[in-house]
């Protein structure tokens, strides 16, 4: 009797429950029979926290991998059959049938309704199978897989979360549980009203994304994406043996693009050696300094690397031709984990068994091989000519160049000699990656003279081990007619992202006249996509690249803001200084923290570009009225000289009290002269400072940490306490330096001063120009001015606002954009 009751209870627990008279919901794991792999837990992302999983690499029998579910209907009629399942394309196509009838195929080449993705790997959605006539009573539905997924893993793979059988026109969407079924209704059609622009728009921005299923690619095409990218294996090439290349995957994905009517882009990773290459004498693995570990990425200094990569491009051209009818674009794989312009970081933890010879990639110095050490010594000999000259610069006692060693582990960099030695090493290390970048651009352009080429510039911070020289890549791009693609799109919330590498790269592209693209590092929410579009239009971007799941998951954003996906040229005459030399001399820093904090804050009222030492030394300051300093206590002589010359020619530099700026040799004299410090200078206590200049509209009352007396006689006091000067201007030629005598704790007053300087400079000197006063409120709403006087407005807040722009007030929804025309 106990057995019978237990059996009855078990049947009750496993039988599908009818939530409505004819709404039958079945959990995917509750099968009546199956030869799928089994049930797997994914708490919180699927119904019942479990899915039925198939993930097999062995071929099935002639009946395929199949799962069956039993259900009963109360009355005869036509029933809609739906399943929440991994969508074909990234996973396997599948077949379905009822009661042993004919199978119906569901593939990535089929159109489907616009259902929200969810679940495992954010790759699941509700698939409407069809309308089936059923008699009253019990039936069986079967899902069968006999096709491998269409990517490099080629496994038989799918996930089944749930099934729904109903005689009603209802639409499940996203994650649906048993409790949600009674509440399901027919989804109302969403009407997307495009947001219009107030001015005349520029050319449409180029839009690229990743290869997906046919259905997803058609969806992406419908919202403007016209170029689709195939990534090669990130840790290997498709050269199966000497002179033999396997193009089966790329051919299939090129064919998919042609069927849909879009362009194809390829992303090769030719710096990784295959197993057969590792057994040859030409394999020179990247070797880390700390552990001596070797990985499968060829050393940047290998004499064979460029030839190996050249063979790859030559083979690509032989297979696809040197024109751009097939190979429309190439994303130029350079080095590192993802083919970017960085050294390996070990960003493939799940692929450690494939990663290398003796160990996995990780954050380290990848210059441990003999070719790297030899190259370092030769480059230093070429620079200094004699060992005595090197010893004088470094403060060392080497007898021969062949004795030179790296200054690693990182030493204390606190003297001119130690700074010169460190900069020589780090500039060689970084410069070697830049040299490889140029080699790759050169060979790609040689074989593909007509294709669009893009250099991938990545790195999530300024860790010196990355090997980045951010503003030098645009010069290479200009030389070889390539584009730059920053992988920092939407990396941080808009104001913080604007204050980091993305804007620095955009500025370099603007100066050298190179097309600029952005790419996100991963998943982006719908609101995040709005921020990305604002970033793009504000950065004058040529292209917008996105991982496929982002635009197909938020298509309405792209429909709504289609008019904002354009190539524009914003009006920007303020720059923020990015202290590259100082950052290199502080290798413990991963970001310029005060700069990011300050530049993020002032973006609310000031648009700006970002200039580093390299751009300033190349003459980029010429196009700006104001340069803002937040940090950087060490700078090279040339940068300081160019800054001073720019001020004398009419520029205005503004600084807070982050400490004096010295040259690499420790000379403070140019900084003191620039800002009007004298030998009689005395630091006294701070306090409440009162402005006595018409310049100070916002910063006329501020509190500073300290004040000074005994400034140069040329200085113009702008605000004082009872003890001394708090804010002053120092005329120098046709320009000025303006100093805020408050340290970082008093940064809010500095922000107010910057707002005054940008918008009211003529109050200081009638010969200086003011910026157009577009937006002066710190309110989380950001503006970008275009030459036509159109202002692009972005509400970053999660609440609606009424925003006044010039003489116009506009209502704005949360996380939204609009535009207005300023009255001339």
Buried (B, 14 or more C-beta within 10 A) or exposed (E): EEEEEEEEEEEEEBBBEBBBEBBBBBBBBBBBEBBBBEBBEBEEBBBBEBBBBBBBEEEBEEEBBBBBBBBBBEEEEEBBBBBBBBBBBBBBBBBBBBEEEEBBEBBBBEEBEBBBBBBBEBBBBBBBBEEBEBEEEEBBBBBBBBBBBBBEEEBBBBBBBBBBBBBBEBBBBBBBBBEBBEEBEEBEEEEEEEBEBBBEBBEBBBBBBBBBBBBBBBBBBEBBBBBBBBBBBBBBBBBEEEEEBEEEBBBEBBEBBEEBEBBBBBBBBBBBBBEEBBEEEBBBBBBBBEEEBBBBBBBBBBEBBBEBBBBBBEBBBEEBBBEBEBBBBBBBBBBBBBBBBBBBBBBBEEBEEBBBBEBBBBBBBBBBBEBBBEBBBEBBBEEBEEBEEBBEBBEBEBEEBEEBEBBBEBEEBEEBBBBBBBBBBBBBBBBBBBBBBBBBBBBBBBBBEEBBBBBBBBBBBBBBBBBBBBBBBBBBBBBBEBBBBBBBBBBBEBBBBBBBBBBBBBBBBBBBEBBBBBBBBEEBBBBBBBBBBBBBBBBBBBBBBBBBBBBBBBBBBBBBBBBBBBBBEBBBBBBBBBBBBBBBBBBEBBBBEBBBBBBBBBBBBBBBBBBBBBBBBBEBBEEBBBBBBBBBBBBBEEBBBBBBBBBBEBBBBBBBBBEEBBBBEEEBEBBBBBBBBBEEBEBBEBBEBEBBBEBBBBBBEBBBBBBBEBBBEEBBBBBBBEBBBBBBBBBBEEBBBBBBBBBBEBBEBBBBBBBBBBBBBEBBBEEBEEBBEBBBEBBBBBBBBBEBBBBBBBBBBEEEBEBBBBEBEBEBEEBBBBBBBBEE
